[in-house]
Amino acid sequence: MTESTGFTTRQVHIADETVSAEPRALPIYLTAGFRFTDVEHSADHFGTGAGFGYSRTGNPTVDAVERRLASLEGGDQAILVASGQAAVVCALLSLLSSGDHLVAATQIYEGTRGAIIHNLERLGIETTFVDATSIDEWRAAIRPNTKAFFAESLSNARNDVLDVAAVSGIGDERGIPLIVDSTFTTPYLLRPIEHGAAVVVHSASKFLAGQGSVLGGVIVDDGRFDAAKSGHLYPHLTTADRLGGPSYAEKYGRRARGQYIRESVVPRLGPTPSPLNAFFIGQGIETLSLRVERQSANALAVAEWLAARPEVVGVDYVGLPSHPHHALAERYLPRGSGSVFTFTLAGGKAAASHIAESVEIITHMTHLGDVRSLILHPASTSHAGRTEAEREEAGVFPGTLRVSIGIEDVDDLLRDLGRAFDSLPASTPQREVVVL
Ligand SMILES: *Cc1c(COP(=O)(O)O)cnc(C)c1O
């Protein structure tokens, strides 16, 4: 630039060189693209995907968070996307084509259920819903065109624990991979890949980011794709590319599925994460174990307190010995049972509404995994799209409330709930106390 360089040129180009310094925190590469040093460099990037060219296909901030998540999940690689919903849909679309069949748990997030029923079905992908806890149902649902199993590690609203090893074992007999949405458990509590799952997805908007400020999602692949066993199910991974080049399986071997998600599904469907959001997720992860440990301990204390209240007919928290999956949780979740669960009031919707509207420290909102404690009435919100019978099967009654317990001092949470319970009208029904 010289003195005669124009105003507009200078406003764009002056001081745009990268300063070389070594920030200790993860730098935010908020840029659409990256300079190429020469034509060989640009050709090499386009040919092999090495390095960084454009932020939809790769970004150093995003890459750092992906490597951290892959390590924590015990996976081969992680692909960060813009939301949990994007992670779920991209993972499914990387395996399923028109005419294919999916087996999914009935106990899944409503957004996922909606994507399956309203979107995948329209694309010619059929789904059989099964009770996640019934190994027989998983096995019976398999068809010759079944290409994936999908379930959540710990489900809303009953806190059902997925027997990851058993379900992935059933799929494995036919080369069918299990995709686990592990949002509720986080890699700190459970690493499904260690138990046989092939792909793990998360809503990073929840515990991973942890502070309710950004949305994000992640897909983690195990890097164990076996072309000899599963190749026939996925012609898009095993047939030569359009120009006659090697297939994904030939090029990447056991990493074929992960690379297909990274190269062919996510950048083309386009749910690119913002590097700024990736930074917040990366920063959140730095305190994941501390938060989840505290949240699990707080949740157990709150669940025990609720179970002792005469106004409460049931608490579906798997950390309580009374939960039908408590033994399974001890096996899969030795570090804690998470902090999202439901409880049901004898007083029905009126009592539930009173509690949700009366708490002051606990926030009445949708979302979970936040450092703040949150409460929601599922029957009129997250599960409003289900029939009454489906709601009851899922453990959602008019008097049911869902909580996501945060990191606050637990005594303050109990006092907050205590105030709300104590202000219930005197006529509020109570659980019948059976005296033996
Ligand atoms: C929130 C959530 C999602 C969707 O994630 P978003 O980040 O909101 O798109 C998927 N699965 C589960 C279990 C969730 O709780």
The ligand as a Gaussian input file, in Angstrom:
#p B3LYP/6-31G(d) Opt

LIG

0 1
 C      -32.039000     -30.741000      22.306000
 C      -31.887000     -32.111000      21.805000
 C      -31.691000     -32.364000      20.443000
 C      -31.704000     -31.271000      19.413000
 O      -30.625000     -30.410000      19.603000
 P      -30.636000     -28.852000      19.190000
 O      -29.268000     -28.420000      19.545000
 O      -31.715000     -28.190000      19.982000
 O      -30.906000     -28.814000      17.727000
 C      -31.512000     -33.681000      20.035000
 N      -31.527000     -34.689000      20.923000
 C      -31.728000     -34.486000      22.247000
 C      -31.735000     -35.651000      23.168000
 C      -31.905000     -33.198000      22.730000
 O      -32.117000     -32.987000      24.045000

